[in-house]
Amino acid sequence: MAIIINDYQPSGTDTIEVQFPGSKTRYQVKSSDGLTLGDLRRITAGDIDAFYELFPEEARKELDKLHPQQLNDFIEAWTKNPKD
């Protein structure tokens, strides 16, 4: 018996916009639909470097300003794939 895993293309847009507190700039990051299992594994394991790789370089100083609760809230909202 064999299980064939089909190719997968994320539905809808591949990115979402993220705006940090106190900033008017919106940064493009992968939508939760576009995350791979490897991305999710690293994020849920608390690998902070995963965020630096997923966000554009110019957003990294904004990431540094976040508190753990803000990061947790972002992860929850992101992986629930909000409609807006």
TIVO-2410 file (N, C-alpha, C; in nm, 3 decimals):
# residues 84
REC num residu      c1      c2      c3 atome chaine
REC   1      M   0.084  -0.117   0.000     N      A
REC   1      M   0.000   0.000   0.000    CA      A
REC   1      M   0.089   0.124   0.000     C      A
REC   2      A   0.046   0.226  -0.072     N      A
REC   2      A   0.119   0.352  -0.077    CA      A
REC   2      A   0.022   0.466  -0.056     C      A
REC   3      I   0.069   0.567   0.013     N      A
REC   3      I  -0.008   0.690   0.030    CA      A
REC   3      I   0.062   0.796  -0.053     C      A
REC   4      I  -0.011   0.852  -0.144     N      A
REC   4      I   0.043   0.956  -0.232    CA      A
REC   4      I   0.001   1.092  -0.177     C      A
REC   5      I   0.098   1.177  -0.150     N      A
REC   5      I   0.069   1.313  -0.103    CA      A
REC   5      I   0.069   1.403  -0.225     C      A
REC   6      N  -0.042   1.467  -0.249     N      A
REC   6      N  -0.057   1.554  -0.364    CA      A
REC   6      N   0.015   1.686  -0.345     C      A
REC   7      D   0.048   1.749  -0.456     N      A
REC   7      D   0.103   1.884  -0.452    CA      A
REC   7      D   0.000   1.975  -0.386     C      A
REC   8      Y   0.048   2.081  -0.325     N      A
REC   8      Y  -0.043   2.174  -0.257    CA      A
REC   8      Y  -0.006   2.316  -0.295     C      A
REC   9      Q  -0.104   2.391  -0.331     N      A
REC   9      Q  -0.088   2.533  -0.356    CA      A
REC   9      Q  -0.183   2.607  -0.262     C      A
REC  10      P  -0.130   2.699  -0.181     N      A
REC  10      P  -0.217   2.773  -0.090    CA      A
REC  10      P  -0.330   2.843  -0.165     C      A
REC  11      S  -0.447   2.841  -0.106     N      A
REC  11      S  -0.560   2.911  -0.167    CA      A
REC  11      S  -0.555   3.058  -0.129     C      A
REC  12      G  -0.608   3.141  -0.213     N      A
REC  12      G  -0.610   3.284  -0.184    CA      A
REC  12      G  -0.472   3.345  -0.194     C      A
REC  13      T  -0.451   3.447  -0.115     N      A
REC  13      T  -0.325   3.519  -0.119    CA      A
REC  13      T  -0.219   3.447  -0.037     C      A
REC  14      D  -0.094   3.455  -0.081     N      A
REC  14      D   0.016   3.389  -0.013    CA      A
REC  14      D   0.069   3.470   0.105     C      A
REC  15      T   0.029   3.597   0.113     N      A
REC  15      T   0.082   3.684   0.219    CA      A
REC  15      T  -0.031   3.757   0.292     C      A
REC  16      I   0.005   3.806   0.409     N      A
REC  16      I  -0.083   3.894   0.485    CA      A
REC  16      I  -0.001   4.018   0.521     C      A
REC  17      E  -0.070   4.122   0.562     N      A
REC  17      E  -0.002   4.243   0.608    CA      A
REC  17      E  -0.003   4.246   0.759     C      A
REC  18      V   0.111   4.285   0.815     N      A
REC  18      V   0.124   4.297   0.961    CA      A
REC  18      V   0.168   4.438   0.993     C      A
REC  19      Q   0.097   4.500   1.087     N      A
REC  19      Q   0.130   4.634   1.132    CA      A
REC  19      Q   0.161   4.626   1.281     C      A
REC  20      F   0.276   4.678   1.319     N      A
REC  20      F   0.321   4.674   1.458    CA      A
REC  20      F   0.269   4.794   1.536     C      A
REC  21      P   0.258   4.782   1.668     N      A
REC  21      P   0.212   4.894   1.750    CA      A
REC  21      P   0.300   5.018   1.727     C      A
REC  22      G   0.235   5.132   1.710     N      A
REC  22      G   0.306   5.258   1.694    CA      A
REC  22      G   0.366   5.280   1.555     C      A
REC  23      S   0.344   5.188   1.464     N      A
REC  23      S   0.399   5.200   1.329    CA      A
REC  23      S   0.284   5.214   1.229     C      A
REC  24      K   0.308   5.289   1.124     N      A
REC  24      K   0.209   5.302   1.017    CA      A
REC  24      K   0.243   5.211   0.900     C      A
REC  25      T   0.361   5.151   0.904     N      A
REC  25      T   0.407   5.063   0.797    CA      A
REC  25      T   0.347   4.925   0.813     C      A
REC  26      R   0.305   4.868   0.701     N      A
REC  26      R   0.255   4.731   0.700    CA      A
REC  26      R   0.357   4.645   0.626     C      A
REC  27      Y   0.388   4.531   0.686     N      A
REC  27      Y   0.487   4.440   0.629    CA      A
REC  27      Y   0.418   4.315   0.576     C      A
REC  28      Q   0.467   4.264   0.465     N      A
REC  28      Q   0.412   4.144   0.404    CA      A
REC  28      Q   0.484   4.021   0.462     C      A
REC  29      V   0.407   3.924   0.510     N      A
REC  29      V   0.461   3.795   0.556    CA      A
REC  29      V   0.374   3.684   0.499     C      A
REC  30      K   0.426   3.563   0.500     N      A
REC  30      K   0.349   3.449   0.453    CA      A
REC  30      K   0.218   3.440   0.530     C      A
REC  31      S   0.111   3.407   0.459     N      A
REC  31      S  -0.014   3.379   0.530    CA      A
REC  31      S   0.000   3.244   0.597     C      A
REC  32      S  -0.085   3.216   0.693     N      A
REC  32      S  -0.077   3.087   0.762    CA      A
REC  32      S  -0.099   2.973   0.663     C      A
REC  33      D  -0.174   3.000   0.558     N      A
REC  33      D  -0.199   2.901   0.455    CA      A
REC  33      D  -0.071   2.866   0.379     C      A
REC  34      G   0.021   2.959   0.374     N      A
REC  34      G   0.146   2.939   0.301    CA      A
REC  34      G   0.259   2.884   0.387     C      A
REC  35      L   0.236   2.871   0.518     N      A
REC  35      L   0.340   2.817   0.605    CA      A
REC  35      L   0.358   2.668   0.580     C      A
REC  36      T   0.479   2.623   0.590     N      A
REC  36      T   0.507   2.480   0.577    CA      A
REC  36      T   0.506   2.416   0.716     C      A
REC  37      L   0.507   2.286   0.719     N      A
REC  37      L   0.514   2.216   0.847    CA      A
REC  37      L   0.642   2.254   0.922     C      A
REC  38      G   0.749   2.271   0.847     N      A
REC  38      G   0.875   2.314   0.908    CA      A
REC  38      G   0.863   2.451   0.974     C      A
REC  39      D   0.794   2.545   0.906     N      A
REC  39      D   0.771   2.678   0.964    CA      A
REC  39      D   0.691   2.665   1.094     C      A
REC  40      L   0.581   2.590   1.088     N      A
REC  40      L   0.496   2.574   1.206    CA      A
REC  40      L   0.568   2.506   1.321     C      A
REC  41      R   0.648   2.406   1.289     N      A
REC  41      R   0.724   2.335   1.393    CA      A
REC  41      R   0.817   2.431   1.465     C      A
REC  42      R   0.889   2.512   1.389     N      A
REC  42      R   0.982   2.606   1.449    CA      A
REC  42      R   0.909   2.712   1.532     C      A
REC  43      I   0.798   2.763   1.479     N      A
REC  43      I   0.723   2.868   1.548    CA      A
REC  43      I   0.665   2.815   1.678     C      A
REC  44      T   0.599   2.700   1.672     N      A
REC  44      T   0.535   2.645   1.792    CA      A
REC  44      T   0.636   2.593   1.893     C      A
REC  45      A   0.758   2.566   1.848     N      A
REC  45      A   0.864   2.524   1.940    CA      A
REC  45      A   0.930   2.644   2.007     C      A
REC  46      G   0.887   2.765   1.968     N      A
REC  46      G   0.942   2.886   2.029    CA      A
REC  46      G   1.072   2.933   1.966     C      A
REC  47      D   1.099   2.890   1.844     N      A
REC  47      D   1.220   2.932   1.774    CA      A
REC  47      D   1.202   3.075   1.724     C      A
REC  48      I   1.250   3.169   1.801     N      A
REC  48      I   1.232   3.311   1.770    CA      A
REC  48      I   1.298   3.348   1.637     C      A
REC  49      D   1.408   3.282   1.603     N      A
REC  49      D   1.475   3.312   1.477    CA      A
REC  49      D   1.385   3.286   1.356     C      A
REC  50      A   1.287   3.198   1.372     N      A
REC  50      A   1.193   3.170   1.262    CA      A
REC  50      A   1.121   3.298   1.220     C      A
REC  51      F   1.088   3.383   1.316     N      A
REC  51      F   1.019   3.508   1.284    CA      A
REC  51      F   1.108   3.602   1.206     C      A
REC  52      Y   1.235   3.606   1.243     N      A
REC  52      Y   1.327   3.694   1.172    CA      A
REC  52      Y   1.344   3.650   1.027     C      A
REC  53      E   1.330   3.523   1.001     N      A
REC  53      E   1.342   3.473   0.865    CA      A
REC  53      E   1.213   3.493   0.785     C      A
REC  54      L   1.098   3.493   0.851     N      A
REC  54      L   0.970   3.509   0.781    CA      A
REC  54      L   0.935   3.656   0.754     C      A
REC  55      F   0.986   3.747   0.837     N      A
REC  55      F   0.958   3.889   0.820    CA      A
REC  55      F   1.068   3.954   0.736     C      A
REC  56      P   1.033   4.059   0.662     N      A
REC  56      P   1.137   4.131   0.588    CA      A
REC  56      P   1.237   4.195   0.684     C      A
REC  57      E   1.357   4.213   0.636     N      A
REC  57      E   1.465   4.266   0.720    CA      A
REC  57      E   1.428   4.398   0.787     C      A
REC  58      E   1.358   4.486   0.714     N      A
REC  58      E   1.324   4.617   0.771    CA      A
REC  58      E   1.223   4.608   0.886     C      A
REC  59      A   1.158   4.495   0.905     N      A
REC  59      A   1.061   4.477   1.014    CA      A
REC  59      A   1.125   4.420   1.140     C      A
REC  60      R   1.248   4.380   1.132     N      A
REC  60      R   1.311   4.309   1.244    CA      A
REC  60      R   1.328   4.396   1.368     C      A
REC  61      K   1.351   4.525   1.351     N      A
REC  61      K   1.362   4.611   1.469    CA      A
REC  61      K   1.226   4.625   1.538     C      A
REC  62      E   1.117   4.615   1.461     N      A
REC  62      E   0.983   4.617   1.521    CA      A
REC  62      E   0.957   4.488   1.598     C      A
REC  63      L   1.004   4.376   1.545     N      A
REC  63      L   0.990   4.249   1.617    CA      A
REC  63      L   1.059   4.255   1.753     C      A
REC  64      D   1.175   4.319   1.756     N      A
REC  64      D   1.252   4.329   1.880    CA      A
REC  64      D   1.177   4.404   1.990     C      A
REC  65      K   1.082   4.487   1.953     N      A
REC  65      K   1.007   4.567   2.051    CA      A
REC  65      K   0.889   4.492   2.112     C      A
REC  66      L   0.852   4.378   2.053     N      A
REC  66      L   0.734   4.305   2.102    CA      A
REC  66      L   0.761   4.235   2.234     C      A
REC  67      H   0.657   4.229   2.315     N      A
REC  67      H   0.661   4.154   2.440    CA      A
REC  67      H   0.609   4.012   2.412     C      A
REC  68      P   0.644   3.916   2.497     N      A
REC  68      P   0.600   3.778   2.474    CA      A
REC  68      P   0.449   3.764   2.452     C      A
REC  69      Q   0.367   3.836   2.526     N      A
REC  69      Q   0.223   3.824   2.509    CA      A
REC  69      Q   0.179   3.874   2.372     C      A
REC  70      Q   0.241   3.981   2.323     N      A
REC  70      Q   0.208   4.031   2.190    CA      A
REC  70      Q   0.245   3.929   2.082     C      A
REC  71      L   0.359   3.866   2.098     N      A
REC  71      L   0.402   3.764   2.004    CA      A
REC  71      L   0.307   3.644   2.007     C      A
REC  72      N   0.268   3.603   2.126     N      A
REC  72      N   0.173   3.493   2.141    CA      A
REC  72      N   0.039   3.526   2.075     C      A
REC  73      D  -0.011   3.647   2.098     N      A
REC  73      D  -0.138   3.690   2.038    CA      A
REC  73      D  -0.128   3.690   1.885     C      A
REC  74      F  -0.013   3.736   1.834     N      A
REC  74      F   0.008   3.737   1.689    CA      A
REC  74      F   0.006   3.594   1.634     C      A
REC  75      I   0.076   3.503   1.698     N      A
REC  75      I   0.081   3.364   1.651    CA      A
REC  75      I  -0.059   3.303   1.648     C      A
REC  76      E  -0.136   3.327   1.753     N      A
REC  76      E  -0.272   3.272   1.758    CA      A
REC  76      E  -0.359   3.328   1.646     C      A
REC  77      A  -0.353   3.458   1.624     N      A
REC  77      A  -0.433   3.519   1.518    CA      A
REC  77      A  -0.385   3.473   1.380     C      A
REC  78      W  -0.257   3.461   1.363     N      A
REC  78      W  -0.197   3.426   1.236    CA      A
REC  78      W  -0.233   3.283   1.193     C      A
REC  79      T  -0.220   3.191   1.286     N      A
REC  79      T  -0.242   3.050   1.252    CA      A
REC  79      T  -0.390   3.013   1.247     C      A
REC  80      K  -0.478   3.103   1.293     N      A
REC  80      K  -0.622   3.079   1.281    CA      A
REC  80      K  -0.674   3.125   1.146     C      A
REC  81      N  -0.585   3.187   1.066     N      A
REC  81      N  -0.619   3.232   0.931    CA      A
REC  81      N  -0.742   3.322   0.930     C      A
REC  82      P  -0.730   3.442   0.992     N      A
REC  82      P  -0.844   3.534   0.994    CA      A
REC  82      P  -0.891   3.572   0.854     C      A
REC  83      K  -1.017   3.602   0.841     N      A
REC  83      K  -1.075   3.635   0.711    CA      A
REC  83      K  -1.032   3.772   0.660     C      A
REC  84      D  -1.004   3.865   0.752     N      A
REC  84      D  -0.969   4.002   0.711    CA      A
REC  84      D  -0.821   4.024   0.715     C      A
***
